[in-house]
Amino acid sequence: MRKTGLALLLLTALLPLSATAATVTVRSGETLSDIADRYGISVGTLIRMNNIRNPDHVEVGSRLQVPGPTVTAGKGRHRVAPGDTLADIAARYRVSSRSLMALNGLSNPNHVEVGQTLKLPSNAVMPRPAFQPVAVKPIPGATEHTVAKGQTLTQIAKAYKLPVASLISLNQLSDPNKVEVGTRLYLSNPSAQTTITPTRETTATHTAVKIQPAATSKPAPTAKAKPTQTKPTQSLAKNADWRTYGPLQVDWGNWQKMGGSEVVPTLNAQGQALYLAVNCSARKINATGADGSWKTWAAPQSRFEKDLVKDRCQAA
């Protein structure tokens, strides 16, 4: 046995030592092999680090040094709660117990003090903050809902007293668990809304409005059509080409060029006249409000807006 111990000491003399070390207390019934296996090192490394003369006899209660991992502290911290063990904490943050011990100077992997604050390694995986739902305030008579941060499809459906399946079907959602913030959701079937069929006697005149310059980086207004001076009027011709886009009825045959944009007479779901403008170079859309003034140019959000811009820009 003595020769074996000397041989092991000679063999391990060439092995490198870790720059850091941790301390472990020998428990009853443990051997050097058990400790080496637990820390993923060789018996020879244990012998060399602790100057052990007889590897076949280790005193219970002896404190042995083991190579400690090179650990960098991150910003994370964990406050030990009742019932926490080092193994549980390590598993929660996906790190090793050894790295926690080395970082916090712990000698006993089976004992941590309740209330103790442990530093976490830089590679610790921090748990995501709990999801905070945002209440949905339904708008009476609304035909669409714009998704806000923290709102889910289930919340929206419940607020408007609709089945979730109806929202999925109406909006052709491929993944109901992932609805992007800012998405406009149909609350009713656009095709079920009142369709306005123009006749010979039907006419509607819009409030005169000022057409804003096109939303392009290089606007190129012409002398023939100055947006701020044009006062388009809508005449619902007998043979007008009416097309339905969501809640809108668009007089497709009456597009007018206004600067770098195109404007068309349109009727909303309530039959009120308005103007719709599309700028193909900027791929943006605009519309007049109840007072006849233009709103802000914006990229199309809902499915029907995207379809409208696509159809118009392909035809232009």
C-alpha positions in Angstrom: 0.0 0.0 0.0 2.8 2.3 0.9 4.4 1.8 -2.5 1.1 2.5 -4.2 0.8 5.8 -2.5 4.3 6.8 -3.4 3.7 5.8 -7.0 0.5 7.9 -7.1 2.4 10.9 -5.7 5.0 10.6 -8.4 2.5 10.2 -11.2 0.5 13.3 -10.1 3.5 15.5 -9.8 3.3 16.4 -13.5 -0.4 17.3 -13.4 -1.3 21.1 -13.3 -3.2 22.6 -10.4 -6.2 24.9 -10.7 -5.6 28.5 -9.8 -8.5 28.4 -7.4 -9.6 25.8 -4.9 -12.5 24.8 -2.7 -12.6 22.9 0.6 -14.6 19.7 1.3 -15.1 17.9 4.6 -14.7 14.1 4.5 -17.9 12.4 5.6 -18.2 9.0 7.3 -17.8 6.2 4.8 -16.2 8.3 2.1 -13.1 7.4 0.2 -10.8 9.5 -1.9 -12.4 7.9 -5.0 -15.8 9.0 -3.9 -14.7 12.6 -3.4 -12.8 12.6 -6.7 -15.8 11.3 -8.6 -18.1 13.9 -7.0 -15.9 16.8 -8.1 -14.9 15.3 -11.4 -11.2 15.1 -10.7 -8.6 12.3 -10.3 -7.6 10.7 -7.1 -4.0 11.7 -7.9 -5.0 15.4 -8.0 -6.5 15.0 -4.5 -3.4 13.3 -3.2 -1.1 16.0 -4.6 -3.2 19.0 -3.5 -3.5 17.7 0.1 -0.1 16.0 0.6 -1.8 12.7 1.4 0.7 10.0 2.4 -1.7 7.1 2.6 -4.5 7.3 0.0 -6.2 4.3 1.6 -6.9 6.1 4.8 -8.6 9.4 5.2 -9.8 10.7 8.5 -13.5 11.5 8.8 -13.9 15.2 9.3 -10.7 16.0 7.5 -10.9 19.1 5.3 -9.5 18.5 1.8 -8.9 21.0 -1.0 -10.3 20.3 -4.4 -9.7 22.3 -7.6 -12.3 25.0 -7.8 -13.7 26.3 -11.1 -12.7 29.7 -12.4 -15.9 31.6 -11.8 -16.8 35.2 -12.6 -19.6 36.8 -10.6 -22.5 38.2 -12.6 -25.1 40.8 -11.5 -27.5 38.1 -10.3 -28.1 37.4 -6.6 -30.2 34.8 -4.8 -31.5 35.2 -1.3 -31.7 31.7 0.4 -35.2 30.9 1.4 -36.4 28.2 3.8 -36.1 24.8 2.2 -33.5 25.9 -0.4 -30.5 23.6 -0.9 -27.4 24.5 -2.9 -28.3 21.8 -5.5 -31.8 23.3 -5.9 -30.4 26.8 -6.3 -27.8 25.6 -8.8 -30.4 23.8 -10.9 -32.7 26.9 -10.8 -30.0 29.1 -12.4 -28.5 26.3 -14.5 -25.1 26.5 -12.9 -23.0 23.9 -11.0 -23.0 23.6 -7.2 -19.2 23.8 -7.4 -19.3 27.2 -9.1 -21.6 28.5 -6.4 -19.4 27.2 -3.7 -16.3 28.7 -5.2 -17.9 32.1 -5.8 -19.3 32.4 -2.3 -16.6 30.7 -0.3 -18.8 27.8 0.8 -17.1 24.7 2.3 -20.1 22.6 2.9 -22.4 21.8 -0.2 -25.1 20.5 2.2 -25.5 23.7 4.2 -26.6 27.2 3.3 -28.0 29.7 5.7 -31.5 31.0 5.3 -31.4 34.7 4.5 -27.9 34.4 3.1 -27.4 36.3 -0.2 -25.5 34.2 -2.8 -23.6 35.7 -5.7 -24.5 34.0 -9.0 -22.0 33.2 -11.8 -22.0 35.4 -14.9 -23.4 32.4 -16.9 -26.4 32.0 -14.6 -29.7 31.9 -16.5 -32.0 34.3 -14.8 -35.7 33.5 -14.7 -38.0 35.6 -16.8 -40.2 38.1 -15.0 -43.7 37.0 -14.5 -46.1 38.0 -17.3 -48.2 41.0 -16.3 -51.5 41.0 -18.2 -53.0 44.4 -19.2 -56.7 44.9 -18.9 -58.7 45.3 -22.1 -61.2 48.1 -22.1 -63.8 47.4 -24.8 -65.1 50.2 -26.9 -68.9 50.1 -27.5 -69.7 49.6 -31.2 -66.0 49.0 -32.1 -65.4 46.8 -35.2 -61.7 46.5 -34.6 -59.3 46.3 -31.6 -55.6 47.3 -31.6 -53.6 44.9 -29.5 -51.7 46.6 -26.7 -48.6 45.3 -24.8 -49.6 42.6 -22.3 -52.9 41.8 -23.9 -53.7 38.2 -25.0 -56.3 36.9 -27.5 -58.2 35.3 -24.6 -58.5 38.6 -22.8 -59.6 40.5 -25.9 -62.2 37.9 -26.7 -63.6 37.9 -23.2 -63.7 41.8 -23.1 -65.8 41.9 -26.3 -67.8 38.8 -25.4 -66.6 36.8 -28.4 -65.4 33.2 -28.7 -61.7 33.0 -29.1 -62.3 30.8 -32.2 -64.2 33.6 -33.8 -61.3 36.0 -33.4 -58.9 33.4 -34.8 -61.1 32.8 -37.8 -62.0 36.4 -38.6 -58.3 37.4 -38.5 -56.9 34.2 -40.0 -54.4 33.8 -37.2 -51.9 31.0 -37.7 -50.5 31.2 -34.1 -53.2 32.4 -31.6 -50.6 32.4 -28.9 -48.5 35.0 -30.6 -50.3 38.2 -31.4 -48.0 41.2 -32.1 -48.5 44.5 -30.3 -50.2 47.0 -32.6 -52.1 44.4 -34.6 -55.6 45.4 -35.5 -58.0 42.6 -35.0 -61.5 42.3 -36.6 -64.2 42.0 -34.1 -66.9 41.2 -36.7 -67.0 39.9 -40.2 -66.5 42.8 -42.6 -68.5 41.1 -45.3 -71.5 41.0 -43.0 -71.6 44.8 -42.7 -74.0 46.8 -44.8 -72.9 47.0 -48.4 -73.7 50.2 -50.1 -74.8 49.8 -53.7 -74.6 53.1 -55.7 -77.6 54.0 -58.0 -78.2 56.7 -60.6 -79.8 59.0 -58.0 -77.2 58.3 -55.2 -74.6 61.0 -54.9 -72.4 62.1 -52.0 -70.2 65.1 -51.7 -67.2 65.2 -49.4 -66.2 68.2 -47.3 -63.5 70.1 -49.1 -60.1 69.0 -47.7 -56.5 69.9 -48.1 -54.4 67.1 -49.4 -51.2 66.7 -47.5 -47.9 66.3 -49.5 -47.0 62.7 -50.2 -45.1 60.9 -47.5 -41.9 60.3 -49.6 -38.4 61.3 -49.0 -38.3 63.1 -52.4 -41.8 64.6 -53.0 -42.3 65.6 -56.6 -45.5 67.6 -56.9 -46.5 68.8 -60.3 -47.8 72.2 -61.4 -51.0 70.7 -62.5 -52.0 69.2 -59.1 -51.0 71.1 -56.0 -52.2 69.1 -53.0 -53.0 72.2 -50.8 -55.2 73.7 -53.5 -57.1 70.7 -54.8 -60.7 70.2 -53.6 -61.8 66.8 -54.8 -65.4 65.9 -54.8 -66.9 62.4 -54.9 -69.5 61.5 -57.4 -70.8 58.0 -57.1 -71.2 57.1 -60.7 -73.7 54.6 -62.0 -71.0 52.2 -63.1 -68.6 52.8 -60.3 -66.3 49.9 -59.4 -67.0 49.5 -55.7 -64.6 47.2 -53.8 -64.8 46.1 -50.2 -61.8 46.3 -48.0 -62.6 45.4 -44.4 -65.2 47.9 -43.2 -64.6 50.2 -46.2 -66.3 50.6 -49.6 -63.7 52.0 -52.1 -64.8 53.6 -55.3 -62.0 51.9 -57.2 -62.7 53.6 -60.6 -62.2 57.1 -59.2 -58.6 57.2 -58.1 -57.1 60.7 -58.5 -53.4 61.5 -58.6 -52.5 64.2 -56.0 -48.8 65.0 -56.0 -47.0 61.8 -55.3 -50.1 60.1 -53.9 -53.4 58.8 -55.1 -56.7 59.6 -53.5 -60.0 57.8 -53.8 -63.6 58.5 -52.5 -64.5 55.9 -49.8 -67.5 55.1 -47.6 -67.0 53.7 -44.1 -69.1 51.1 -42.3 -71.6 53.8 -41.3 -72.0 55.0 -44.9 -70.1 58.2 -44.1 -68.0 59.7 -46.9 -64.3 60.1 -46.6 -61.1 60.2 -48.7 -58.4 57.5 -48.7 -54.9 58.2 -49.8 -52.2 55.7 -50.8 -48.5 56.5 -51.4 -47.0 53.6 -53.3 -43.3 54.8 -53.1 -43.5 55.1 -49.3 -46.0 52.2 -48.9 -48.1 54.2 -46.6 -51.8 55.1 -46.2 -53.8 58.0 -44.9 -57.5 59.0 -44.6 -59.6 62.0 -43.7 -61.4 62.2 -40.4 -64.9 63.3 -39.5 -63.9 67.0 -39.9 -62.4 66.4 -43.3 -58.8 66.9 -42.2 -56.1 64.3 -43.0 -54.7 62.0 -40.4 -51.1 61.0 -40.1 -49.4 58.9 -42.8 -48.7 55.4 -41.5 -47.8 52.0 -42.8 -50.7 49.6 -43.2 -51.4 47.6 -40.1 -54.5 45.5 -40.6 -54.9 42.8 -43.3 -57.4 44.8 -45.4 -55.1 47.9 -45.3 -52.2 45.8 -46.6 -54.4 44.2 -49.3 -55.7 47.7 -50.4 -52.2 49.2 -50.7 -50.9 46.1 -52.5 -53.8 46.1 -55.0 -53.5 49.8 -55.7 -49.7 49.8 -56.1 -49.8 46.9 -58.4 -52.4 48.6 -60.6 -50.7 52.0 -60.6 
